Amino acid sequence: MAVVRAEAVDTSISPRAGMNAIKDGYTRYTPNAGTLELRKAICAKLQGENGISYLPDQVLVSNGAKQCITQAVLAVCSPGDEVLIPAPYWVSYPEMAIVADATPVILPTNISENFLLRPELLAKKINEKSRLLILCSPSNPTGSVYPKEFLEKIADIVKKHPRLLVLSDEIYEHIIYQPAKHTSFASLPGMWERTLTVNGFSKAFAMTGWRLSCLAAPKHFVAACGKIQSQFTSGASSISQKAGLAALNLGYAGGEAVSTMVKAFQERRDYLVKNFQELPGVKISEPQGAFYLFIDFSAYYGSEVEGFGTIKNSESLCIFLLEKAQVALVPGDAFGDDKCIRISYAASLTTLQIAMAKIKEVARLVTLCELPSVQKKLVAGAVITSVLQRFDGKEQQCINSSIAYNPWIFNLSKATIIFK
């Protein structure tokens, strides 16, 4: 059977549209908020696919979802505010809060509950300083998808706290595996006015290098974010906006091109889940979306490996796999859960099969040991105030640091296979 690679799926209509824009001389500045035709197309997409209604002046086109989220946090948060972030989280969320002089408050989840935020924990941690709750569904790094009934419980809690807003990161919405279904938080009763929805073109349309995204929210939030953007970057690339418009014209949910890509991702997910389940001591929550596995390898911590030393945590486990299997993965502590490591399956099935064989081979070198307890880096409601950095063998504490260096990153020359 032929293997379909997502990166080989034909979304060439977008590059063609970009090239045509260049040929036609469409290379000048656009309005800061984005071209009207693209914002109208985004409104039509949000209405038709997500059930949420916006006008063009309630949409802001930006240079990637990271810019959208950062601007949103800056626009709504004041010094001393708290940003509620379920863990595991995308690595930038806490740092974005810190940039805004807000305090990230981490809400831990459990792999046995598919890494979904427990509504009762959320209710317990909200206080008068709580300003923003960040939700990501489907999730990076876990692939978890919040069911509608789960989001409704969260919405009921949000309703009780008028000052609390929700930033819904929906960048992976179309990379989802049946029977899971995506629900936009703003579509829930009473949540449109309280929600800033972030989406983009990078994931569904494989347009990572085009740097194109959008924020949809009530007009006053969009206007505030637009003022920040006008000083940061001004509008997104005119060429990228033409390509994004062409992508939206592929049809509902990206049409056949995206559907073919998702089928390829699901085949890879199924392969990896089956094979990692064969490893002793490994815990897996099967992802319902995105293209990541977030696997609990904490049973391997404390093990002595001949020729390597002790596997102490997610970082040393990744170093072990890098040195012994030449496979590069990402330590879970970067995402707020040191028990796990993240694996991306945005690679060909053949590459994944080679990597899996290497991981299984070196896993035999590890004798699992029962530890009284695994050191936990997360405490319910923990507040991040500093990042411990280790670089060139030196340790230093950096208050409100926006960059955390992991020593294993500087050894990637050893890797033959990299999944980040």
C-alpha positions, 0 to 999 in steps of 0.5 A: 500500500502506498504511504501518503505523506502529509507534507506531500498532499497537494495544496499547491493552489496556495503556492500558485496563488502566492506566485500569481500575487507576485507576478501581478505586483501585489506586493505592497502594504495591506491594511493593518487588520488584513485585506477586506476580502480575506477577512470576509472569507474568514468570517464565512469560514467561521460561520459555516464551519464553527457556528460563530458569527463575526463581521470583518472589523471583528477579525484581525489577520496577523503573522502567525498564531504566536503573534495573535496570542501574544497580542491578545494577552498583552491587550487584555492583561494588566500587571498582576493579573493571572493567566490560567493555563492547563498543563501540559501546555504549548511552551510559549503560553506561560512566557506570553503571560510573563511578557504582559507582566501577568502571572501564569497559573498552571493547572495540572491535568492527568494522562488517565483523564486524557489531559483534560482540565477538570472543571472543579479544579478550574473553579477552585483556582479562579480568584479576583486576579484571574483574567484569562483562561487559555484553552487549546483544542486539539492540544499541542502537545497532547492531541487531546480534544475537549468534548462539547459537554466538557467545554459546556461545564467550563463555560458554566464556570466562566459565566460566574466570573464576569472578569474572566476571558477565554483565549481559545487556540483552535489552530489544529481544529481540522486535524482531528480523528473520528469520532472526536469533533471540534467545538469552538468555545465562542459557539457556546451560549454566553461565550461569544462576548468572552472569547478570543478565538485564534486560528490560522493556516499553518497546520490544516493547510501545511502553510507554516512558512507563510506566517498567516493567522487570525484572531476573531473576537468582539470589536473592542478586543480586536481593535486593541490587538490591532493597535499593538500589531500596528506598532509591532509588525503592521499587516501580514504579508500581502502575498501570504494573504492571497495564498490564505484566501486561496486555501479557504476556497479549497472548500469546507474544512479544507476539502479533499486535500486536508481530508487526505492529510488527516487520514495519513496522520491517523495511520501514523498515530495508530502505528505509534500508539500500538508500538509504544503500548508494547513497551513496558511501563509506558502510559499513553493517552491516544490523541484525538487530534493534532499530530503529537503523542505525549507519552508517560515514560516516568517508569524509566526514571531512576534506571541505571543504564550501562554506558550512559548513567541514570535516567533522571527525568524527561530531559535525560531520557531524551538525551539517552534516546538521542545518544543511543538511538539517534532519535531526537524527541522533546522533553516534557518539562518544556510543556509543564509535565516532566513525566512525559516526552513529546513525539511528533508524527508529522513525518513519513510512516517509513521514518516513524518505523525506523525511529520506532525500531531504534527506540525499542532496541535501546529500551531493552537496555533499561531495567525499570525500577519502582521509585517511591515517588517521581519528583513532580514539577507541577503543583495545583495552582503553581505560579511560575516566577522563574526558569532554571537555565543550564548552559555550557555546564553552568546553572543560573536562575533567571527571573521571568526568563522568556527562554529556557535552554536545554543542554540536549538541544546543542547535541542535535548533530548526533541525531539522524531522526528528529521529531519535535 
